[in-house]
Amino acid sequence: PGLPAWPVSVRTLAGATAGADRRRYLVMMVDVDQLHVLNDTFGRQAGDDVLRRLGRLLREKFPGAELARAAGDTFAA
C-alpha cells in the first residue's frame, strides 16, 4: 500500500519522542491473522489486495498518523 517499512517508522518515532515537550504517543499494531489461508485458498493476489485495502483503510481512519508495514501481514500506526 505504499507504506514505509518498520525501521523507517521506528526512526521517525524515536526522533519525535526525543523532544522534551511531554506529549504522549500511542503505537498500535494490526495483524492480519490467517492471511496464509487466504493466500492458499484464493492466491497471493487476493492476499495482496487485502493488505492494500487495509493500508488504505488505516490511512483513512487515522489521518496524519505515521503508518508503516511492520512485517508481511502486520501494520503499525
mmCIF file of the N, C-alpha and C atoms, coordinates in Angstrom:
data_MODEL
# 
_entry.id   MODEL 
# 
loop_
_atom_site.group_PDB 
_atom_site.id 
_atom_site.type_symbol 
_atom_site.label_atom_id 
_atom_site.label_alt_id 
_atom_site.label_comp_id 
_atom_site.label_asym_id 
_atom_site.label_entity_id 
_atom_site.label_seq_id 
_atom_site.pdbx_PDB_ins_code 
_atom_site.Cartn_x 
_atom_site.Cartn_y 
_atom_site.Cartn_z 
_atom_site.occupancy 
_atom_site.B_iso_or_equiv 
_atom_site.pdbx_formal_charge 
_atom_site.auth_seq_id 
_atom_site.auth_comp_id 
_atom_site.auth_asym_id 
_atom_site.auth_atom_id 
_atom_site.pdbx_PDB_model_num 
ATOM 1   N N  . PRO A 1 1  ? 0.801  -1.213  0.000  1.00 0.00 ? 1  PRO A N  1 
ATOM 2   C CA . PRO A 1 1  ? 0.000  0.000   0.000  1.00 0.00 ? 1  PRO A CA 1 
ATOM 3   C C  . PRO A 1 1  ? 0.834  1.262   0.000  1.00 0.00 ? 1  PRO A C  1 
ATOM 4   N N  . GLY A 1 2  ? 2.125  1.145   -0.292 1.00 0.00 ? 2  GLY A N  1 
ATOM 5   C CA . GLY A 1 2  ? 2.965  2.330   -0.335 1.00 0.00 ? 2  GLY A CA 1 
ATOM 6   C C  . GLY A 1 2  ? 3.348  2.856   1.024  1.00 0.00 ? 2  GLY A C  1 
ATOM 7   N N  . LEU A 1 3  ? 3.336  2.019   2.036  1.00 0.00 ? 3  LEU A N  1 
ATOM 8   C CA . LEU A 1 3  ? 3.700  2.430   3.384  1.00 0.00 ? 3  LEU A CA 1 
ATOM 9   C C  . LEU A 1 3  ? 5.181  2.192   3.615  1.00 0.00 ? 3  LEU A C  1 
ATOM 10  N N  . PRO A 1 4  ? 5.821  3.034   4.441  1.00 0.00 ? 4  PRO A N  1 
ATOM 11  C CA . PRO A 1 4  ? 7.237  2.804   4.720  1.00 0.00 ? 4  PRO A CA 1 
ATOM 12  C C  . PRO A 1 4  ? 7.438  1.532   5.537  1.00 0.00 ? 4  PRO A C  1 
ATOM 13  N N  . ALA A 1 5  ? 8.639  1.007   5.471  1.00 0.00 ? 5  ALA A N  1 
ATOM 14  C CA . ALA A 1 5  ? 8.981  -0.173  6.256  1.00 0.00 ? 5  ALA A CA 1 
ATOM 15  C C  . ALA A 1 5  ? 9.122  0.203   7.727  1.00 0.00 ? 5  ALA A C  1 
ATOM 16  N N  . TRP A 1 6  ? 8.982  -0.769  8.590  1.00 0.00 ? 6  TRP A N  1 
ATOM 17  C CA . TRP A 1 6  ? 9.013  -0.557  10.034 1.00 0.00 ? 6  TRP A CA 1 
ATOM 18  C C  . TRP A 1 6  ? 10.262 0.173   10.517 1.00 0.00 ? 6  TRP A C  1 
ATOM 19  N N  . PRO A 1 7  ? 11.482 -0.167  10.076 1.00 0.00 ? 7  PRO A N  1 
ATOM 20  C CA . PRO A 1 7  ? 12.657 0.548   10.580 1.00 0.00 ? 7  PRO A CA 1 
ATOM 21  C C  . PRO A 1 7  ? 12.608 2.052   10.327 1.00 0.00 ? 7  PRO A C  1 
ATOM 22  N N  . VAL A 1 8  ? 12.036 2.455   9.211  1.00 0.00 ? 8  VAL A N  1 
ATOM 23  C CA . VAL A 1 8  ? 11.910 3.890   8.912  1.00 0.00 ? 8  VAL A CA 1 
ATOM 24  C C  . VAL A 1 8  ? 10.989 4.546   9.933  1.00 0.00 ? 8  VAL A C  1 
ATOM 25  N N  . SER A 1 9  ? 9.880  3.915   10.260 1.00 0.00 ? 9  SER A N  1 
ATOM 26  C CA . SER A 1 9  ? 8.940  4.476   11.216 1.00 0.00 ? 9  SER A CA 1 
ATOM 27  C C  . SER A 1 9  ? 9.504  4.487   12.627 1.00 0.00 ? 9  SER A C  1 
ATOM 28  N N  . VAL A 1 10 ? 10.302 3.499   12.975 1.00 0.00 ? 10 VAL A N  1 
ATOM 29  C CA . VAL A 1 10 ? 10.922 3.487   14.301 1.00 0.00 ? 10 VAL A CA 1 
ATOM 30  C C  . VAL A 1 10 ? 11.850 4.688   14.442 1.00 0.00 ? 10 VAL A C  1 
ATOM 31  N N  . ARG A 1 11 ? 12.617 4.994   13.412 1.00 0.00 ? 11 ARG A N  1 
ATOM 32  C CA . ARG A 1 11 ? 13.498 6.172   13.469 1.00 0.00 ? 11 ARG A CA 1 
ATOM 33  C C  . ARG A 1 11 ? 12.675 7.456   13.569 1.00 0.00 ? 11 ARG A C  1 
ATOM 34  N N  . THR A 1 12 ? 11.567 7.536   12.824 1.00 0.00 ? 12 THR A N  1 
ATOM 35  C CA . THR A 1 12 ? 10.705 8.713   12.890 1.00 0.00 ? 12 THR A CA 1 
ATOM 36  C C  . THR A 1 12 ? 10.115 8.872   14.279 1.00 0.00 ? 12 THR A C  1 
ATOM 37  N N  . LEU A 1 13 ? 9.626  7.778   14.844 1.00 0.00 ? 13 LEU A N  1 
ATOM 38  C CA . LEU A 1 13 ? 9.047  7.805   16.182 1.00 0.00 ? 13 LEU A CA 1 
ATOM 39  C C  . LEU A 1 13 ? 10.096 8.185   17.223 1.00 0.00 ? 13 LEU A C  1 
ATOM 40  N N  . ALA A 1 14 ? 11.288 7.630   17.112 1.00 0.00 ? 14 ALA A N  1 
ATOM 41  C CA . ALA A 1 14 ? 12.361 7.957   18.059 1.00 0.00 ? 14 ALA A CA 1 
ATOM 42  C C  . ALA A 1 14 ? 12.692 9.442   17.998 1.00 0.00 ? 14 ALA A C  1 
ATOM 43  N N  . GLY A 1 15 ? 12.732 10.005  16.799 1.00 0.00 ? 15 GLY A N  1 
ATOM 44  C CA . GLY A 1 15 ? 13.010 11.432  16.668 1.00 0.00 ? 15 GLY A CA 1 
ATOM 45  C C  . GLY A 1 15 ? 11.897 12.286  17.240 1.00 0.00 ? 15 GLY A C  1 
ATOM 46  N N  . ALA A 1 16 ? 10.661 11.878  17.043 1.00 0.00 ? 16 ALA A N  1 
ATOM 47  C CA . ALA A 1 16 ? 9.516  12.647  17.538 1.00 0.00 ? 16 ALA A CA 1 
ATOM 48  C C  . ALA A 1 16 ? 9.429  12.615  19.051 1.00 0.00 ? 16 ALA A C  1 
ATOM 49  N N  . THR A 1 17 ? 9.779  11.494  19.654 1.00 0.00 ? 17 THR A N  1 
ATOM 50  C CA . THR A 1 17 ? 9.644  11.366  21.103 1.00 0.00 ? 17 THR A CA 1 
ATOM 51  C C  . THR A 1 17 ? 10.887 11.836  21.851 1.00 0.00 ? 17 THR A C  1 
ATOM 52  N N  . ALA A 1 18 ? 11.943 12.203  21.140 1.00 0.00 ? 18 ALA A N  1 
ATOM 53  C CA . ALA A 1 18 ? 13.181 12.632  21.782 1.00 0.00 ? 18 ALA A CA 1 
ATOM 54  C C  . ALA A 1 18 ? 13.055 14.022  22.395 1.00 0.00 ? 18 ALA A C  1 
ATOM 55  N N  . GLY A 1 19 ? 12.081 14.820  21.930 1.00 0.00 ? 19 GLY A N  1 
ATOM 56  C CA . GLY A 1 19 ? 11.906 16.170  22.455 1.00 0.00 ? 19 GLY A CA 1 
ATOM 57  C C  . GLY A 1 19 ? 11.383 16.173  23.884 1.00 0.00 ? 19 GLY A C  1 
ATOM 58  N N  . ALA A 1 20 ? 11.496 17.289  24.524 1.00 0.00 ? 20 ALA A N  1 
ATOM 59  C CA . ALA A 1 20 ? 11.064 17.406  25.925 1.00 0.00 ? 20 ALA A CA 1 
ATOM 60  C C  . ALA A 1 20 ? 9.672  18.006  26.036 1.00 0.00 ? 20 ALA A C  1 
ATOM 61  N N  . ASP A 1 21 ? 8.835  17.869  25.011 1.00 0.00 ? 21 ASP A N  1 
ATOM 62  C CA . ASP A 1 21 ? 7.528  18.520  25.030 1.00 0.00 ? 21 ASP A CA 1 
ATOM 63  C C  . ASP A 1 21 ? 6.479  17.736  25.814 1.00 0.00 ? 21 ASP A C  1 
ATOM 64  N N  . ARG A 1 22 ? 6.815  16.563  26.301 1.00 0.00 ? 22 ARG A N  1 
ATOM 65  C CA . ARG A 1 22 ? 5.945  15.761  27.171 1.00 0.00 ? 22 ARG A CA 1 
ATOM 66  C C  . ARG A 1 22 ? 4.657  15.300  26.501 1.00 0.00 ? 22 ARG A C  1 
ATOM 67  N N  . ARG A 1 23 ? 4.616  15.266  25.183 1.00 0.00 ? 23 ARG A N  1 
ATOM 68  C CA . ARG A 1 23 ? 3.433  14.739  24.505 1.00 0.00 ? 23 ARG A CA 1 
ATOM 69  C C  . ARG A 1 23 ? 3.388  13.234  24.693 1.00 0.00 ? 23 ARG A C  1 
ATOM 70  N N  . ARG A 1 24 ? 2.193  12.681  24.565 1.00 0.00 ? 24 ARG A N  1 
ATOM 71  C CA . ARG A 1 24 ? 2.023  11.239  24.671 1.00 0.00 ? 24 ARG A CA 1 
ATOM 72  C C  . ARG A 1 24 ? 1.884  10.639  23.282 1.00 0.00 ? 24 ARG A C  1 
ATOM 73  N N  . TYR A 1 25 ? 2.366  9.436   23.154 1.00 0.00 ? 25 TYR A N  1 
ATOM 74  C CA . TYR A 1 25 ? 2.313  8.733   21.879 1.00 0.00 ? 25 TYR A CA 1 
ATOM 75  C C  . TYR A 1 25 ? 1.690  7.361   22.087 1.00 0.00 ? 25 TYR A C  1 
ATOM 76  N N  . LEU A 1 26 ? 1.042  6.885   21.074 1.00 0.00 ? 26 LEU A N  1 
ATOM 77  C CA . LEU A 1 26 ? 0.437  5.563   21.085 1.00 0.00 ? 26 LEU A CA 1 
ATOM 78  C C  . LEU A 1 26 ? 0.915  4.823   19.846 1.00 0.00 ? 26 LEU A C  1 
ATOM 79  N N  . VAL A 1 27 ? 1.316  3.585   20.033 1.00 0.00 ? 27 VAL A N  1 
ATOM 80  C CA . VAL A 1 27 ? 1.683  2.743   18.908 1.00 0.00 ? 27 VAL A CA 1 
ATOM 81  C C  . VAL A 1 27 ? 0.680  1.601   18.853 1.00 0.00 ? 27 VAL A C  1 
ATOM 82  N N  . MET A 1 28 ? 0.048  1.430   17.720 1.00 0.00 ? 28 MET A N  1 
ATOM 83  C CA . MET A 1 28 ? -0.949 0.383   17.532 1.00 0.00 ? 28 MET A CA 1 
ATOM 84  C C  . MET A 1 28 ? -0.433 -0.580  16.465 1.00 0.00 ? 28 MET A C  1 
ATOM 85  N N  . MET A 1 29 ? -0.499 -1.859  16.764 1.00 0.00 ? 29 MET A N  1 
ATOM 86  C CA . MET A 1 29 ? -0.107 -2.890  15.807 1.00 0.00 ? 29 MET A CA 1 
ATOM 87  C C  . MET A 1 29 ? -1.365 -3.615  15.337 1.00 0.00 ? 29 MET A C  1 
ATOM 88  N N  . VAL A 1 30 ? -1.481 -3.813  14.035 1.00 0.00 ? 30 VAL A N  1 
ATOM 89  C CA . VAL A 1 30 ? -2.615 -4.519  13.448 1.00 0.00 ? 30 VAL A CA 1 
ATOM 90  C C  . VAL A 1 30 ? -2.053 -5.713  12.673 1.00 0.00 ? 30 VAL A C  1 
ATOM 91  N N  . ASP A 1 31 ? -2.480 -6.905  13.051 1.00 0.00 ? 31 ASP A N  1 
ATOM 92  C CA . ASP A 1 31 ? -2.001 -8.120  12.408 1.00 0.00 ? 31 ASP A CA 1 
ATOM 93  C C  . ASP A 1 31 ? -3.165 -8.810  11.705 1.00 0.00 ? 31 ASP A C  1 
ATOM 94  N N  . VAL A 1 32 ? -2.951 -9.216  10.472 1.00 0.00 ? 32 VAL A N  1 
ATOM 95  C CA . VAL A 1 32 ? -3.974 -9.931  9.713  1.00 0.00 ? 32 VAL A CA 1 
ATOM 96  C C  . VAL A 1 32 ? -3.784 -11.424 9.994  1.00 0.00 ? 32 VAL A C  1 
ATOM 97  N N  . ASP A 1 33 ? -4.583 -11.947 10.909 1.00 0.00 ? 33 ASP A N  1 
ATOM 98  C CA . ASP A 1 33 ? -4.478 -13.364 11.262 1.00 0.00 ? 33 ASP A CA 1 
ATOM 99  C C  . ASP A 1 33 ? -4.882 -14.257 10.097 1.00 0.00 ? 33 ASP A C  1 
ATOM 100 N N  . GLN A 1 34 ? -4.178 -15.338 9.975  1.00 0.00 ? 34 GLN A N  1 
ATOM 101 C CA . GLN A 1 34 ? -4.506 -16.376 8.986  1.00 0.00 ? 34 GLN A CA 1 
ATOM 102 C C  . GLN A 1 34 ? -4.454 -15.885 7.541  1.00 0.00 ? 34 GLN A C  1 
ATOM 103 N N  . LEU A 1 35 ? -3.643 -14.889 7.262  1.00 0.00 ? 35 LEU A N  1 
ATOM 104 C CA . LEU A 1 35 ? -3.522 -14.406 5.880  1.00 0.00 ? 35 LEU A CA 1 
ATOM 105 C C  . LEU A 1 35 ? -3.067 -15.533 4.957  1.00 0.00 ? 35 LEU A C  1 
ATOM 106 N N  . HIS A 1 36 ? -2.272 -16.439 5.464  1.00 0.00 ? 36 HIS A N  1 
ATOM 107 C CA . HIS A 1 36 ? -1.798 -17.544 4.629  1.00 0.00 ? 36 HIS A CA 1 
ATOM 108 C C  . HIS A 1 36 ? -2.954 -18.425 4.127  1.00 0.00 ? 36 HIS A C  1 
ATOM 109 N N  . VAL A 1 37 ? -4.030 -18.512 4.914  1.00 0.00 ? 37 VAL A N  1 
ATOM 110 C CA . VAL A 1 37 ? -5.193 -19.299 4.479  1.00 0.00 ? 37 VAL A CA 1 
ATOM 111 C C  . VAL A 1 37 ? -5.831 -18.629 3.262  1.00 0.00 ? 37 VAL A C  1 
ATOM 112 N N  . LEU A 1 38 ? -5.956 -17.313 3.303  1.00 0.00 ? 38 LEU A N  1 
ATOM 113 C CA . LEU A 1 38 ? -6.495 -16.567 2.161  1.00 0.00 ? 38 LEU A CA 1 
ATOM 114 C C  . LEU A 1 38 ? -5.597 -16.758 0.939  1.00 0.00 ? 38 LEU A C  1 
ATOM 115 N N  . ASN A 1 39 ? -4.280 -16.639 1.144  1.00 0.00 ? 39 ASN A N  1 
ATOM 116 C CA . ASN A 1 39 ? -3.340 -16.819 0.035  1.00 0.00 ? 39 ASN A CA 1 
ATOM 117 C C  . ASN A 1 39 ? -3.427 -18.230 -0.548 1.00 0.00 ? 39 ASN A C  1 
ATOM 118 N N  . ASP A 1 40 ? -3.497 -19.229 0.325  1.00 0.00 ? 40 ASP A N  1 
ATOM 119 C CA . ASP A 1 40 ? -3.560 -20.615 -0.141 1.00 0.00 ? 40 ASP A CA 1 
ATOM 120 C C  . ASP A 1 40 ? -4.868 -20.924 -0.864 1.00 0.00 ? 40 ASP A C  1 
ATOM 121 N N  . THR A 1 41 ? -5.956 -20.312 -0.418 1.00 0.00 ? 41 THR A N  1 
ATOM 122 C CA . THR A 1 41 ? -7.274 -20.600 -0.983 1.00 0.00 ? 41 THR A CA 1 
ATOM 123 C C  . THR A 1 41 ? -7.545 -19.819 -2.267 1.00 0.00 ? 41 THR A C  1 
ATOM 124 N N  . PHE A 1 42 ? -7.214 -18.524 -2.244 1.00 0.00 ? 42 PHE A N  1 
ATOM 125 C CA . PHE A 1 42 ? -7.582 -17.648 -3.366 1.00 0.00 ? 42 PHE A CA 1 
ATOM 126 C C  . PHE A 1 42 ? -6.389 -17.103 -4.143 1.00 0.00 ? 42 PHE A C  1 
ATOM 127 N N  . GLY A 1 43 ? -5.197 -17.391 -3.689 1.00 0.00 ? 43 GLY A N  1 
ATOM 128 C CA . GLY A 1 43 ? -3.996 -16.915 -4.373 1.00 0.00 ? 43 GLY A CA 1 
ATOM 129 C C  . GLY A 1 43 ? -3.404 -15.685 -3.701 1.00 0.00 ? 43 GLY A C  1 
ATOM 130 N N  . ARG A 1 44 ? -2.122 -15.514 -3.935 1.00 0.00 ? 44 ARG A N  1 
ATOM 131 C CA . ARG A 1 44 ? -1.386 -14.404 -3.310 1.00 0.00 ? 44 ARG A CA 1 
ATOM 132 C C  . ARG A 1 44 ? -1.941 -13.035 -3.726 1.00 0.00 ? 44 ARG A C  1 
ATOM 133 N N  . GLN A 1 45 ? -2.472 -12.952 -4.929 1.00 0.00 ? 45 GLN A N  1 
ATOM 134 C CA . GLN A 1 45 ? -3.053 -11.678 -5.401 1.00 0.00 ? 45 GLN A CA 1 
ATOM 135 C C  . GLN A 1 45 ? -4.190 -11.235 -4.489 1.00 0.00 ? 45 GLN A C  1 
ATOM 136 N N  . ALA A 1 46 ? -5.021 -12.171 -4.036 1.00 0.00 ? 46 ALA A N  1 
ATOM 137 C CA . ALA A 1 46 ? -6.126 -11.839 -3.130 1.00 0.00 ? 46 ALA A CA 1 
ATOM 138 C C  . ALA A 1 46 ? -5.587 -11.346 -1.793 1.00 0.00 ? 46 ALA A C  1 
ATOM 139 N N  . GLY A 1 47 ? -4.552 -12.004 -1.292 1.00 0.00 ? 47 GLY A N  1 
ATOM 140 C CA . GLY A 1 47 ? -3.938 -11.566 -0.037 1.00 0.00 ? 47 GLY A CA 1 
ATOM 141 C C  . GLY A 1 47 ? -3.331 -10.181 -0.159 1.00 0.00 ? 47 GLY A C  1 
ATOM 142 N N  . ASP A 1 48 ? -2.653 -9.934  -1.291 1.00 0.00 ? 48 ASP A N  1 
ATOM 143 C CA . ASP A 1 48 ? -2.070 -8.611  -1.527 1.00 0.00 ? 48 ASP A CA 1 
ATOM 144 C C  . ASP A 1 48 ? -3.153 -7.538  -1.598 1.00 0.00 ? 48 ASP A C  1 
ATOM 145 N N  . ASP A 1 49 ? -4.282 -7.880  -2.200 1.00 0.00 ? 49 ASP A N  1 
ATOM 146 C CA . ASP A 1 49 ? -5.394 -6.936  -2.291 1.00 0.00 ? 49 ASP A CA 1 
ATOM 147 C C  . ASP A 1 49 ? -5.923 -6.584  -0.898 1.00 0.00 ? 49 ASP A C  1 
ATOM 148 N N  . VAL A 1 50 ? -6.037 -7.581  -0.041 1.00 0.00 ? 50 VAL A N  1 
ATOM 149 C CA . VAL A 1 50 ? -6.487 -7.336  1.333  1.00 0.00 ? 50 VAL A CA 1 
ATOM 150 C C  . VAL A 1 50 ? -5.509 -6.398  2.049  1.00 0.00 ? 50 VAL A C  1 
ATOM 151 N N  . LEU A 1 51 ? -4.215 -6.629  1.873  1.00 0.00 ? 51 LEU A N  1 
ATOM 152 C CA . LEU A 1 51 ? -3.213 -5.775  2.518  1.00 0.00 ? 51 LEU A CA 1 
ATOM 153 C C  . LEU A 1 51 ? -3.273 -4.342  1.994  1.00 0.00 ? 51 LEU A C  1 
ATOM 154 N N  . ARG A 1 52 ? -3.463 -4.187  0.687  1.00 0.00 ? 52 ARG A N  1 
ATOM 155 C CA . ARG A 1 52 ? -3.589 -2.828  0.126  1.00 0.00 ? 52 ARG A CA 1 
ATOM 156 C C  . ARG A 1 52 ? -4.828 -2.124  0.679  1.00 0.00 ? 52 ARG A C  1 
ATOM 157 N N  . ARG A 1 53 ? -5.944 -2.848  0.734  1.00 0.00 ? 53 ARG A N  1 
ATOM 158 C CA . ARG A 1 53 ? -7.177 -2.256  1.260  1.00 0.00 ? 53 ARG A CA 1 
ATOM 159 C C  . ARG A 1 53 ? -7.027 -1.880  2.735  1.00 0.00 ? 53 ARG A C  1 
ATOM 160 N N  . LEU A 1 54 ? -6.361 -2.719  3.496  1.00 0.00 ? 54 LEU A N  1 
ATOM 161 C CA . LEU A 1 54 ? -6.138 -2.409  4.907  1.00 0.00 ? 54 LEU A CA 1 
ATOM 162 C C  . LEU A 1 54 ? -5.267 -1.167  5.053  1.00 0.00 ? 54 LEU A C  1 
ATOM 163 N N  . GLY A 1 55 ? -4.249 -1.058  4.238  1.00 0.00 ? 55 GLY A N  1 
ATOM 164 C CA . GLY A 1 55 ? -3.405 0.139   4.265  1.00 0.00 ? 55 GLY A CA 1 
ATOM 165 C C  . GLY A 1 55 ? -4.198 1.398   3.971  1.00 0.00 ? 55 GLY A C  1 
ATOM 166 N N  . ARG A 1 56 ? -5.064 1.335   2.971  1.00 0.00 ? 56 ARG A N  1 
ATOM 167 C CA . ARG A 1 56 ? -5.907 2.497   2.641  1.00 0.00 ? 56 ARG A CA 1 
ATOM 168 C C  . ARG A 1 56 ? -6.873 2.812   3.782  1.00 0.00 ? 56 ARG A C  1 
ATOM 169 N N  . LEU A 1 57 ? -7.455 1.782   4.374  1.00 0.00 ? 57 LEU A N  1 
ATOM 170 C CA . LEU A 1 57 ? -8.387 1.978   5.481  1.00 0.00 ? 57 LEU A CA 1 
ATOM 171 C C  . LEU A 1 57 ? -7.685 2.625   6.673  1.00 0.00 ? 57 LEU A C  1 
ATOM 172 N N  . LEU A 1 58 ? -6.490 2.182   6.995  1.00 0.00 ? 58 LEU A N  1 
ATOM 173 C CA . LEU A 1 58 ? -5.749 2.776   8.107  1.00 0.00 ? 58 LEU A CA 1 
ATOM 174 C C  . LEU A 1 58 ? -5.436 4.245   7.826  1.00 0.00 ? 58 LEU A C  1 
ATOM 175 N N  . ARG A 1 59 ? -5.047 4.559   6.597  1.00 0.00 ? 59 ARG A N  1 
ATOM 176 C CA . ARG A 1 59 ? -4.790 5.963   6.242  1.00 0.00 ? 59 ARG A CA 1 
ATOM 177 C C  . ARG A 1 59 ? -6.049 6.809   6.388  1.00 0.00 ? 59 ARG A C  1 
ATOM 178 N N  . GLU A 1 60 ? -7.176 6.250   5.988  1.00 0.00 ? 60 GLU A N  1 
ATOM 179 C CA . GLU A 1 60 ? -8.448 6.964   6.064  1.00 0.00 ? 60 GLU A CA 1 
ATOM 180 C C  . GLU A 1 60 ? -8.881 7.182   7.517  1.00 0.00 ? 60 GLU A C  1 
ATOM 181 N N  . LYS A 1 61 ? -8.745 6.170   8.334  1.00 0.00 ? 61 LYS A N  1 
ATOM 182 C CA . LYS A 1 61 ? -9.226 6.235   9.723  1.00 0.00 ? 61 LYS A CA 1 
ATOM 183 C C  . LYS A 1 61 ? -8.276 6.956   10.651 1.00 0.00 ? 61 LYS A C  1 
ATOM 184 N N  . PHE A 1 62 ? -7.001 7.024   10.290 1.00 0.00 ? 62 PHE A N  1 
ATOM 185 C CA . PHE A 1 62 ? -6.002 7.692   11.132 1.00 0.00 ? 62 PHE A CA 1 
ATOM 186 C C  . PHE A 1 62 ? -5.231 8.728   10.326 1.00 0.00 ? 62 PHE A C  1 
ATOM 187 N N  . PRO A 1 63 ? -5.929 9.780   9.858  1.00 0.00 ? 63 PRO A N  1 
ATOM 188 C CA . PRO A 1 63 ? -5.248 10.790  9.043  1.00 0.00 ? 63 PRO A CA 1 
ATOM 189 C C  . PRO A 1 63 ? -4.144 11.477  9.846  1.00 0.00 ? 63 PRO A C  1 
ATOM 190 N N  . GLY A 1 64 ? -3.016 11.656  9.221  1.00 0.00 ? 64 GLY A N  1 
ATOM 191 C CA . GLY A 1 64 ? -1.894 12.321  9.879  1.00 0.00 ? 64 GLY A CA 1 
ATOM 192 C C  . GLY A 1 64 ? -1.036 11.392  10.721 1.00 0.00 ? 64 GLY A C  1 
ATOM 193 N N  . ALA A 1 65 ? -1.462 10.156  10.906 1.00 0.00 ? 65 ALA A N  1 
ATOM 194 C CA . ALA A 1 65 ? -0.686 9.210   11.705 1.00 0.00 ? 65 ALA A CA 1 
ATOM 195 C C  . ALA A 1 65 ? 0.481  8.672   10.889 1.00 0.00 ? 65 ALA A C  1 
ATOM 196 N N  . GLU A 1 66 ? 1.537  8.346   11.565 1.00 0.00 ? 66 GLU A N  1 
ATOM 197 C CA . GLU A 1 66 ? 2.675  7.674   10.939 1.00 0.00 ? 66 GLU A CA 1 
ATOM 198 C C  . GLU A 1 66 ? 2.306  6.204   10.794 1.00 0.00 ? 66 GLU A C  1 
ATOM 199 N N  . LEU A 1 67 ? 2.173  5.728   9.581  1.00 0.00 ? 67 LEU A N  1 
ATOM 200 C CA . LEU A 1 67 ? 1.809  4.342   9.316  1.00 0.00 ? 67 LEU A CA 1 
ATOM 201 C C  . LEU A 1 67 ? 2.963  3.603   8.694  1.00 0.00 ? 67 LEU A C  1 
ATOM 202 N N  . ALA A 1 68 ? 3.072  2.316   9.008  1.00 0.00 ? 68 ALA A N  1 
ATOM 203 C CA . ALA A 1 68 ? 4.152  1.509   8.441  1.00 0.00 ? 68 ALA A CA 1 
ATOM 204 C C  . ALA A 1 68 ? 3.707  0.065   8.324  1.00 0.00 ? 68 ALA A C  1 
ATOM 205 N N  . ARG A 1 69 ? 4.366  -0.634  7.451  1.00 0.00 ? 69 ARG A N  1 
ATOM 206 C CA . ARG A 1 69 ? 4.175  -2.070  7.354  1.00 0.00 ? 69 ARG A CA 1 
ATOM 207 C C  . ARG A 1 69 ? 5.308  -2.702  8.151  1.00 0.00 ? 69 ARG A C  1 
ATOM 208 N N  . ALA A 1 70 ? 4.939  -3.278  9.317  1.00 0.00 ? 70 ALA A N  1 
ATOM 209 C CA . ALA A 1 70 ? 5.945  -3.800  10.244 1.00 0.00 ? 70 ALA A CA 1 
ATOM 210 C C  . ALA A 1 70 ? 6.467  -5.153  9.793  1.00 0.00 ? 70 ALA A C  1 
ATOM 211 N N  . ALA A 1 71 ? 5.634  -5.942  9.151  1.00 0.00 ? 71 ALA A N  1 
ATOM 212 C CA . ALA A 1 71 ? 6.020  -7.268  8.648  1.00 0.00 ? 71 ALA A CA 1 
ATOM 213 C C  . ALA A 1 71 ? 5.089  -7.594  7.498  1.00 0.00 ? 71 ALA A C  1 
ATOM 214 N N  . GLY A 1 72 ? 5.148  -8.810  6.992  1.00 0.00 ? 72 GLY A N  1 
ATOM 215 C CA . GLY A 1 72 ? 4.348  -9.195  5.840  1.00 0.00 ? 72 GLY A CA 1 
ATOM 216 C C  . GLY A 1 72 ? 2.866  -8.931  6.015  1.00 0.00 ? 72 GLY A C  1 
ATOM 217 N N  . ASP A 1 73 ? 2.317  -9.268  7.185  1.00 0.00 ? 73 ASP A N  1 
ATOM 218 C CA . ASP A 1 73 ? 0.881  -9.088  7.420  1.00 0.00 ? 73 ASP A CA 1 
ATOM 219 C C  . ASP A 1 73 ? 0.588  -8.264  8.669  1.00 0.00 ? 73 ASP A C  1 
ATOM 220 N N  . THR A 1 74 ? 1.551  -7.446  9.074  1.00 0.00 ? 74 THR A N  1 
ATOM 221 C CA . THR A 1 74 ? 1.406  -6.631  10.282 1.00 0.00 ? 74 THR A CA 1 
ATOM 222 C C  . THR A 1 74 ? 1.657  -5.171  9.950  1.00 0.00 ? 74 THR A C  1 
ATOM 223 N N  . PHE A 1 75 ? 0.763  -4.324  10.424 1.00 0.00 ? 75 PHE A N  1 
ATOM 224 C CA . PHE A 1 75 ? 0.879  -2.887  10.215 1.00 0.00 ? 75 PHE A CA 1 
ATOM 225 C C  . PHE A 1 75 ? 1.042  -2.197  11.572 1.00 0.00 ? 75 PHE A C  1 
ATOM 226 N N  . ALA A 1 76 ? 1.656  -1.032  11.556 1.00 0.00 ? 76 ALA A N  1 
ATOM 227 C CA . ALA A 1 76 ? 1.811  -0.226  12.763 1.00 0.00 ? 76 ALA A CA 1 
ATOM 228 C C  . ALA A 1 76 ? 1.324  1.181   12.469 1.00 0.00 ? 76 ALA A C  1 
ATOM 229 N N  . ALA A 1 77 ? 0.690  1.765   13.450 1.00 0.00 ? 77 ALA A N  1 
ATOM 230 C CA . ALA A 1 77 ? 0.227  3.152   13.349 1.00 0.00 ? 77 ALA A CA 1 
ATOM 231 C C  . ALA A 1 77 ? 0.672  3.887   14.602 1.00 0.00 ? 77 ALA A C  1 
# 
